[in-house]
């Protein structure tokens, strides 16, 4: 079955690259968000246990529908199973959307407004350097959350893997905040998200370093470990090292300034050229991912003697 997962991952990635979002379809993440919102509105309590119930409830509901669809697709002809699975899986990948969103900030006049749709930090008082810095950080971090980690779980566990990963990721993005309302209620979701991103985040950082042909591939690790998240700091640091800049630093969230470490080495002042350089580098990452998936597909084809599993 893992051979089929490779074909599905390659096709799903290409679908996302070519088409991006499908405006005529309500995105599955919205439905997942609705389930999370339903539980929060009906059963919210400032309690770690209630937050754990949220996680169990959401994963149970999503798993019911996901495995029903998954088992139905397996009844189809192998080629049709792969095509339909890839179409569904592509909606849980976001490299095209991420790249386009960050590119738009580079040329837009309403940079703060666009950035506010991508990040949780306060954007009202950001200067241009802060805007470009936040754009680079959000690409690096979401390269993991929206691309590498979903592909990782798709390759290992097929369609259920990618959907359940994005369910966990969505819970964290909605309730995994350290503030008065979510400190306890969102703790289980945040810890689970940390757990499932542990390996993919480090793969993402290594990918960034390898594509840039950095001599010391693991040089991101020490600095990246300074981030309050056990995972986010690694791809951010890797990107900072590749670009020769410093990312991070004190950042305002919900009106409160939070002390954050710096990641990387170099200039603290970030300019449009840095963001442009990162976007060009992102195209190299895109080609590398495609090349890797094609290589895996060729190997899978050979191992399978030309027949779909």
MARNU-342803 format. One record per residue: residue number from 0; x, y, z of N, C-alpha, C in turn. Coordinates in steps of 0.1 Angstrom, whole numbers, plus 5000, padded with zeros to 4 digits. Layout:
BEGIN
 num   nx   ny   nz  cax  cay  caz   cx   cy   cz
 NUM    X    Y    Z    X    Y    Z    X    Y    Z
...
//
This chain:
BEGIN
 num   nx   ny   nz  cax  cay  caz   cx   cy   cz
   0 5008 4988 5000 5000 5000 5000 5009 5013 5000
   1 5020 5012 5006 5029 5024 5006 5034 5028 4992
   2 5034 5018 4983 5037 5021 4969 5027 5030 4963
   3 5014 5027 4966 5003 5035 4961 5004 5049 4967
   4 5008 5050 4980 5009 5063 4986 5019 5072 4979
   5 5029 5066 4974 5039 5074 4967 5033 5080 4954
   6 5026 5072 4946 5019 5077 4934 5009 5088 4938
   7 5002 5086 4949 4992 5096 4953 4999 5109 4957
   8 5010 5108 4965 5017 5120 4969 5022 5128 4957
   9 5028 5121 4948 5033 5128 4936 5022 5135 4928
  10 5011 5128 4926 5000 5134 4918 4993 5145 4926
  11 4992 5143 4939 4986 5153 4948 4994 5166 4948
  12 5007 5165 4948 5016 5176 4948 5015 5184 4935
  13 5014 5176 4924 5013 5183 4911 5000 5190 4909
  14 4989 5184 4915 4976 5190 4914 4976 5203 4921
  15 4982 5203 4933 4983 5215 4941 4991 5226 4934
  16 5002 5222 4928 5011 5231 4921 5004 5237 4909
  17 4996 5230 4902 4990 5235 4890 4977 5243 4893
  18 4969 5237 4902 4956 5243 4904 4955 5251 4917
  19 4963 5248 4927 4961 5255 4940 4948 5252 4946
  20 4941 5262 4952 4928 5260 4958 4917 5258 4947
  21 4907 5251 4950 4895 5250 4941 4884 5259 4946
  22 4882 5270 4940 4872 5280 4945 4858 5275 4945
  23 4855 5265 4936 4841 5260 4935 4838 5250 4946
  24 4848 5246 4954 4845 5236 4965 4848 5243 4979
  25 4840 5239 4988 4842 5244 5002 4854 5236 5007
  26 4864 5242 5012 4876 5235 5016 4873 5226 5028
  27 4879 5214 5028 4876 5204 5039 4881 5210 5053
  28 4891 5218 5053 4896 5224 5065 4885 5233 5072
  29 4876 5239 5064 4865 5247 5069 4855 5238 5077
  30 4853 5226 5071 4844 5216 5078 4850 5212 5091
  31 4863 5209 5091 4870 5205 5103 4869 5217 5113
  32 4871 5229 5109 4870 5240 5117 4857 5242 5123
  33 4846 5238 5116 4832 5239 5121 4830 5229 5132
  34 4836 5217 5131 4835 5207 5141 4842 5212 5154
  35 4854 5218 5153 4861 5224 5164 4853 5235 5171
  36 4847 5244 5163 4839 5255 5168 4827 5250 5175
  37 4820 5239 5169 4808 5234 5176 4811 5229 5190
  38 4822 5221 5191 4826 5216 5204 4829 5228 5214
  39 4837 5237 5209 4841 5249 5218 4828 5256 5222
  40 4819 5259 5213 4807 5267 5217 4798 5259 5227
  41 4798 5246 5226 4789 5238 5234 4795 5234 5247
  42 4808 5231 5247 4814 5224 5258 4827 5231 5264
  43 4829 5243 5260 4842 5249 5264 4842 5250 5280
  44 4854 5248 5285 4856 5249 5299 4871 5252 5301
  45 4875 5261 5310 4889 5264 5312 4896 5253 5319
  46 4898 5242 5311 4903 5229 5317 4911 5222 5307
  47 4922 5216 5312 4930 5207 5303 4922 5195 5299
  48 4914 5189 5308 4906 5177 5305 4896 5180 5295
  49 4890 5192 5295 4880 5195 5285 4886 5197 5272
  50 4898 5202 5272 4906 5204 5259 4910 5190 5253
  51 4913 5181 5262 4916 5167 5258 4903 5161 5252
  52 4892 5163 5257 4879 5158 5252 4877 5164 5238
  53 4880 5177 5236 4879 5183 5223 4888 5176 5213
  54 4900 5172 5216 4909 5165 5207 4903 5152 5204
  55 4898 5144 5214 4893 5131 5211 4880 5132 5203
  56 4872 5142 5206 4859 5143 5198 4862 5146 5184
  57 4870 5156 5181 4873 5160 5167 4879 5149 5159
  58 4889 5143 5165 4896 5132 5158 4887 5120 5156
  59 4878 5117 5165 4868 5106 5163 4859 5109 5152
  60 4853 5121 5152 4844 5125 5141 4850 5125 5127
  61 4862 5131 5126 4869 5132 5114 4873 5118 5109
  62 4878 5110 5118 4882 5096 5115 4871 5088 5109
  63 4859 5090 5115 4847 5082 5110 4845 5085 5095
  64 4845 5098 5091 4843 5101 5077 4855 5098 5068
  65 4867 5100 5074 4879 5097 5066 4880 5083 5062
  66 4878 5074 5072 4880 5060 5070 4869 5054 5061
  67 4857 5060 5063 4846 5056 5054 4849 5059 5039
  68 4854 5071 5037 4858 5074 5023 4870 5066 5018
  69 4879 5064 5027 4891 5056 5024 4888 5042 5020
  70 4880 5035 5028 4876 5022 5025 4868 5021 5012
  71 4860 5031 5010 4852 5031 4997 4861 5032 4985
  72 4871 5041 4986 4880 5043 4975 4888 5031 4971
  73 4891 5023 4982 4899 5011 4980 4891 5000 4972
  74 4878 5002 4971 4870 4992 4963 4870 4995 4948
  75 4875 5007 4945 4876 5011 4931 4888 5005 4924
  76 4888 5006 4911 4900 5002 4903 4912 5009 4908
  77 4924 5003 4908 4936 5009 4914 4939 5023 4909
  78 4938 5025 4895 4941 5038 4889 4932 5048 4894
  79 4919 5045 4895 4909 5054 4899 4910 5058 4914
  80 4914 5048 4922 4917 5050 4936 4928 5060 4938
  81 4938 5059 4930 4950 5068 4931 4946 5082 4927
  82 4939 5083 4916 4935 5096 4911 4926 5104 4921
  83 4916 5097 4925 4906 5103 4935 4913 5106 4948
  84 4921 5097 4953 4928 5100 4965 4937 5111 4964
  85 4944 5112 4953 4953 5124 4950 4946 5137 4950
  86 4934 5137 4944 4926 5149 4943 4922 5154 4957
  87 4918 5144 4965 4914 5148 4979 4926 5152 4987
  88 4937 5145 4986 4949 5148 4993 4955 5162 4989
  89 4953 5166 4977 4959 5179 4972 4952 5190 4980
  90 4940 5189 4984 4933 5199 4992 4939 5202 5005
  91 4948 5192 5010 4954 5194 5023 4969 5197 5021
  92 4973 5201 5009 4986 5206 5006 4985 5221 5003
  93 4995 5229 5006 4993 5244 5005 5005 5251 5000
  94 5014 5244 4992 5026 5251 4987 5022 5262 4977
  95 5013 5259 4968 5009 5270 4958 5003 5282 4965
  96 4994 5279 4975 4987 5290 4982 4997 5298 4990
  97 5006 5291 4997 5016 5297 5005 5025 5306 4997
  98 5030 5301 4986 5039 5308 4977 5032 5321 4972
  99 5020 5319 4967 5012 5330 4961 5009 5341 4971
 100 5006 5337 4983 5002 5346 4994 5014 5355 4998
 101 5026 5348 4999 5038 5356 5003 5043 5364 4992
 102 5041 5359 4979 5045 5367 4968 5037 5380 4967
 103 5024 5379 4970 5015 5390 4969 5019 5401 4978
 104 5024 5398 4990 5029 5408 5000 5040 5416 4994
 105 5049 5410 4986 5060 5416 4981 5057 5428 4973
 106 5046 5427 4965 5042 5438 4955 5030 5446 4959
 107 5023 5442 4970 5011 5449 4974 5013 5462 4981
 108 5003 5471 4980 5003 5483 4987 4997 5482 5001
 109 4989 5472 5003 4982 5469 5016 4989 5457 5023
 110 5002 5458 5024 5010 5447 5030 5005 5442 5043
 111 5003 5452 5052 4999 5448 5066 4986 5440 5066
 112 4976 5444 5058 4963 5437 5057 4965 5423 5052
 113 4973 5421 5042 4975 5408 5036 4983 5399 5046
 114 4993 5405 5053 5001 5397 5063 4992 5393 5074
 115 4982 5401 5078 4974 5398 5090 4965 5385 5087
 116 4964 5382 5074 4956 5370 5071 4965 5357 5072
 117 4978 5359 5073 4987 5348 5073 4993 5345 5087
 118 4994 5355 5096 5001 5354 5108 4992 5357 5120
 119 4995 5353 5132 4988 5356 5144 4993 5368 5151
 120 5005 5373 5148 5011 5384 5154 5003 5397 5150
 121 5005 5407 5159 4999 5420 5155 5006 5427 5144
 122 4999 5432 5134 5006 5437 5122 5004 5453 5121
 123 4996 5459 5129 4993 5473 5128 5005 5482 5128
 124 5014 5479 5137 5026 5488 5139 5039 5483 5133
 125 5038 5473 5124 5050 5468 5118 5055 5477 5108
 126 5069 5479 5107 5075 5486 5097 5078 5477 5085
 127 5083 5482 5074 5086 5473 5062 5095 5462 5065
 128 5105 5464 5073 5115 5453 5077 5107 5443 5084
 129 5099 5447 5094 5091 5437 5102 5082 5429 5093
 130 5076 5435 5083 5066 5429 5074 5074 5418 5066
 131 5085 5422 5060 5093 5412 5052 5098 5401 5061
 132 5102 5404 5073 5107 5394 5082 5095 5384 5086
 133 5084 5389 5089 5072 5380 5092 5068 5372 5080
 134 5070 5377 5068 5066 5370 5056 5076 5358 5054
 135 5089 5360 5056 5098 5350 5055 5096 5339 5065
 136 5094 5344 5078 5091 5334 5089 5079 5325 5086
 137 5068 5332 5081 5056 5324 5079 5058 5314 5068
 138 5066 5317 5057 5068 5308 5047 5076 5296 5052
 139 5087 5299 5060 5095 5288 5065 5088 5279 5074
 140 5080 5285 5083 5072 5276 5093 5061 5268 5086
 141 5054 5275 5076 5043 5268 5070 5048 5259 5058
 142 5060 5260 5055 5066 5250 5045 5065 5236 5052
 143 5067 5236 5065 5065 5224 5073 5050 5220 5074
 144 5042 5230 5080 5028 5227 5083 5020 5224 5071
 145 5023 5231 5060 5014 5230 5048 5019 5221 5037
 146 5032 5217 5038 5038 5209 5027 5045 5196 5032
 147 5056 5198 5039 5064 5187 5042 5058 5177 5052
 148 5052 5182 5063 5045 5173 5072 5033 5166 5066
 149 5024 5173 5058 5013 5166 5052 5018 5155 5042
 150 5029 5158 5034 5035 5148 5025 5040 5136 5033
 151 5047 5139 5044 5053 5129 5053 5042 5119 5057
 152 5031 5124 5062 5020 5115 5067 5012 5109 5056
 153 5012 5116 5045 5005 5109 5033 5014 5098 5028
 154 5027 5099 5027 5035 5088 5023 5035 5076 5032
 155 5034 5079 5045 5034 5068 5055 5021 5061 5057
 156 5010 5070 5057 4997 5064 5061 4986 5067 5051
 157 4989 5072 5039 4979 5074 5029 4970 5086 5032
 158 4958 5085 5026 4948 5096 5028 4945 5099 5042
 159 4942 5088 5050 4939 5091 5064 4950 5099 5072
 160 4963 5096 5068 4974 5102 5075 4974 5117 5072
 161 4973 5121 5060 4974 5136 5057 4962 5143 5063
 162 4950 5137 5062 4938 5144 5068 4938 5145 5083
 163 4942 5135 5090 4943 5135 5104 4954 5144 5109
 164 4965 5145 5101 4976 5154 5105 4970 5169 5104
 165 4963 5172 5093 4958 5185 5091 4947 5189 5101
 166 4940 5178 5106 4930 5180 5116 4937 5185 5129
 167 4948 5178 5133 4955 5182 5145 4961 5196 5143
 168 4967 5198 5132 4973 5211 5129 4962 5223 5130
 169 4950 5220 5125 4939 5230 5125 4935 5232 5140
 170 4934 5222 5147 4930 5224 5162 4940 5233 5168
 171 4953 5230 5166 4963 5238 5172 4962 5253 5168
 172 4959 5255 5155 4958 5269 5150 4946 5276 5155
 173 4936 5269 5160 4924 5275 5165 4924 5277 5180
 174 4930 5267 5187 4929 5268 5202 4942 5267 5209
 175 4953 5264 5201 4966 5262 5207 4974 5274 5211
 176 4967 5284 5217 4973 5297 5221 4976 5297 5236
 177 4987 5305 5239 4989 5307 5254 4984 5320 5258
 178 4971 5320 5260 4964 5332 5265 4954 5328 5275
 179 4946 5337 5280 4937 5334 5291 4927 5324 5288
 180 4922 5324 5275 4911 5315 5272 4916 5301 5268
 181 4928 5300 5262 4932 5288 5257 4944 5281 5263
 182 4950 5287 5274 4961 5282 5280 4959 5267 5285
 183 4948 5265 5291 4944 5251 5295 4936 5243 5284
 184 4926 5250 5279 4917 5243 5269 4925 5239 5257
 185 4935 5246 5253 4942 5243 5240 4955 5235 5243
 186 4958 5232 5255 4971 5225 5258 4972 5212 5251
 187 4962 5203 5252 4962 5190 5246 4965 5191 5231
 188 4957 5200 5224 4959 5202 5210 4973 5206 5206
 189 4978 5216 5214 4991 5221 5212 5002 5210 5213
 190 5001 5202 5224 5011 5192 5226 5010 5181 5216
 191 4998 5178 5211 4997 5168 5201 5003 5173 5188
 192 5001 5186 5185 5006 5192 5173 5022 5192 5174
 193 5027 5195 5185 5042 5195 5187 5047 5181 5184
 194 5040 5171 5189 5044 5157 5187 5045 5153 5173
 195 5034 5155 5165 5033 5151 5151 5042 5159 5142
 196 5046 5171 5146 5055 5179 5138 5070 5177 5142
 197 5073 5169 5152 5087 5168 5156 5096 5163 5145
 198 5093 5153 5138 5102 5148 5128 5101 5156 5115
 199 5088 5159 5110 5087 5167 5098 5094 5181 5099
 200 5094 5188 5110 5100 5201 5111 5115 5200 5109
 201 5121 5190 5114 5135 5188 5113 5139 5184 5098
 202 5130 5176 5092 5132 5173 5078 5131 5186 5070
 203 5121 5194 5073 5120 5207 5066 5132 5215 5067
 204 5138 5216 5079 5150 5224 5081 5162 5218 5073
 205 5163 5205 5073 5174 5198 5066 5172 5200 5051
 206 5159 5200 5046 5156 5202 5032 5161 5216 5028
 207 5158 5226 5036 5162 5240 5033 5177 5241 5032
 208 5184 5235 5042 5199 5236 5042 5205 5228 5030
 209 5199 5217 5027 5204 5209 5016 5202 5215 5002
 210 5191 5221 5000 5188 5228 4987 5197 5239 4985
 211 5200 5246 4997 5210 5258 4996 5224 5253 4996
 212 5227 5240 4997 5240 5234 4996 5249 5240 5008
 213 5242 5241 5020 5250 5245 5031 5259 5234 5036
 214 5271 5238 5040 5281 5229 5043 5278 5221 5056
 215 5273 5228 5066 5269 5222 5079 5254 5221 5080
 216 5249 5209 5076 5235 5208 5075 5227 5209 5088
 217 5233 5206 5099 5226 5206 5112 5229 5219 5120
 218 5235 5229 5113 5239 5241 5121 5227 5249 5125
 219 5215 5246 5120 5203 5253 5124 5198 5248 5138
 220 5203 5237 5143 5196 5230 5154 5198 5238 5167
 221 5210 5242 5171 5212 5249 5183 5204 5262 5185
 222 5205 5270 5174 5197 5283 5174 5182 5280 5174
 223 5178 5270 5165 5164 5267 5164 5157 5262 5176
 224 5165 5257 5185 5160 5251 5198 5156 5262 5208
 225 5160 5275 5205 5157 5286 5214 5142 5290 5212
 226 5136 5286 5202 5122 5290 5199 5113 5283 5210
 227 5102 5290 5214 5093 5285 5224 5086 5272 5219
 228 5085 5271 5206 5080 5259 5200 5091 5249 5198
 229 5089 5236 5201 5100 5227 5199 5103 5224 5184
 230 5095 5229 5175 5096 5226 5161 5098 5238 5152
 231 5090 5249 5154 5090 5260 5145 5103 5267 5143
 232 5111 5267 5153 5124 5274 5152 5134 5268 5142
 233 5133 5256 5140 5143 5249 5131 5142 5253 5116
 234 5130 5252 5110 5129 5257 5096 5131 5272 5095
 235 5127 5280 5105 5129 5294 5105 5144 5298 5106
 236 5151 5291 5115 5166 5293 5116 5173 5289 5103
 237 5169 5277 5097 5175 5273 5085 5174 5283 5074
 238 5161 5289 5073 5159 5299 5062 5167 5311 5065
 239 5168 5315 5078 5176 5327 5081 5191 5325 5078
 240 5196 5313 5081 5210 5310 5077 5213 5310 5062
 241 5203 5305 5055 5205 5305 5040 5205 5319 5034
 242 5196 5328 5040 5195 5341 5035 5205 5351 5041
 243 5212 5347 5052 5222 5355 5058 5216 5367 5066
 244 5205 5364 5072 5198 5374 5080 5194 5368 5094
 245 5189 5377 5102 5183 5373 5115 5168 5374 5115
 246 5162 5364 5119 5147 5364 5120 5144 5363 5135
 247 5131 5363 5138 5127 5363 5152 5128 5377 5159
 248 5131 5377 5172 5132 5389 5179 5118 5392 5185
 249 5117 5402 5194 5105 5405 5202 5094 5408 5192
 250 5082 5402 5195 5070 5403 5186 5058 5405 5194
 251 5049 5413 5189 5036 5416 5196 5025 5406 5192
 252 5018 5400 5202 5007 5391 5199 4995 5396 5208
 253 4984 5398 5202 4972 5402 5209 4975 5414 5219
 254 4983 5423 5214 4985 5435 5222 4996 5434 5232
 255 5002 5422 5233 5013 5420 5243 5026 5417 5236
 256 5037 5424 5240 5050 5422 5234 5056 5409 5240
 257 5060 5400 5232 5065 5387 5237 5080 5387 5233
 258 5089 5384 5243 5103 5383 5241 5106 5370 5233
 259 5113 5371 5222 5116 5360 5214 5131 5360 5210
 260 5137 5349 5209 5151 5349 5205 5153 5352 5190
 261 5165 5356 5187 5168 5357 5172 5173 5344 5167
 262 5170 5342 5154 5173 5330 5147 5182 5333 5135
 263 5193 5327 5134 5202 5329 5122 5213 5339 5126
 264 5221 5342 5115 5232 5352 5117 5232 5362 5105
 265 5234 5374 5108 5235 5384 5098 5227 5397 5101
 266 5221 5403 5091 5214 5416 5093 5201 5414 5100
 267 5198 5424 5109 5184 5424 5115 5174 5431 5106
 268 5180 5440 5098 5171 5448 5089 5168 5440 5076
 269 5156 5437 5074 5152 5428 5063 5146 5437 5052
 270 5149 5435 5040 5144 5443 5029 5137 5435 5018
 271 5131 5442 5008 5123 5435 4998 5132 5425 4990
 272 5145 5428 4989 5154 5419 4981 5155 5405 4989
 273 5155 5406 5002 5156 5393 5010 5144 5385 5007
 274 5132 5391 5007 5120 5383 5004 5120 5378 4990
 275 5124 5386 4981 5125 5382 4967 5135 5370 4965
 276 5146 5371 4972 5156 5360 4972 5150 5347 4978
 277 5142 5349 4988 5135 5337 4994 5125 5331 4985
 278 5118 5339 4978 5108 5334 4968 5115 5326 4957
 279 5126 5331 4952 5134 5324 4942 5139 5311 4948
 280 5143 5311 4960 5148 5299 4967 5136 5289 4969
 281 5124 5294 4971 5112 5286 4973 5109 5278 4960
 282 5112 5284 4949 5110 5277 4936 5120 5265 4935
 283 5132 5266 4940 5142 5255 4940 5137 5244 4950
 284 5131 5248 4961 5126 5238 4970 5115 5230 4963
 285 5106 5238 4956 5095 5231 4949 5100 5221 4939
 286 5110 5225 4931 5116 5215 4921 5122 5203 4928
 287 5128 5206 4940 5135 5195 4947 5124 5185 4952
 288 5113 5190 4957 5103 5181 4962 5097 5173 4951
 289 5095 5179 4939 5089 5172 4928 5099 5161 4923
 290 5112 5165 4923 5122 5155 4918 5123 5143 4928
 291 5122 5146 4941 5123 5135 4951 5111 5126 4949
 292 5099 5132 4947 5087 5124 4946 5087 5116 4933
 293 5092 5121 4922 5094 5114 4910 5103 5102 4912
 294 5114 5105 4919 5124 5094 4921 5117 5083 4929
 295 5110 5086 4939 5103 5076 4947 5093 5069 4939
 296 5086 5076 4930 5076 5069 4921 5083 5059 4912
 297 5094 5063 4906 5102 5054 4897 5106 5042 4905
 298 5111 5044 4917 5115 5032 4925 5103 5023 4928
 299 5092 5030 4932 5080 5022 4935 5075 5014 4923
 300 5076 5020 4911 5072 5014 4898 5081 5002 4896
 301 5094 5003 4898 5103 4992 4895 5100 4981 4905
 302 5099 4984 4918 5096 4974 4928 5083 4967 4926
 303 5073 4974 4920 5060 4969 4918 5059 4962 4904
 304 5070 4962 4897 5071 4956 4883 5061 4962 4874
 305 5058 4975 4876 5050 4982 4866 5035 4980 4869
 306 5031 4973 4880 5017 4972 4883 5014 4980 4895
 307 5002 4986 4895 4998 4994 4907 4994 4984 4918
 308 4998 4987 4931 4995 4978 4942 4980 4980 4946
//
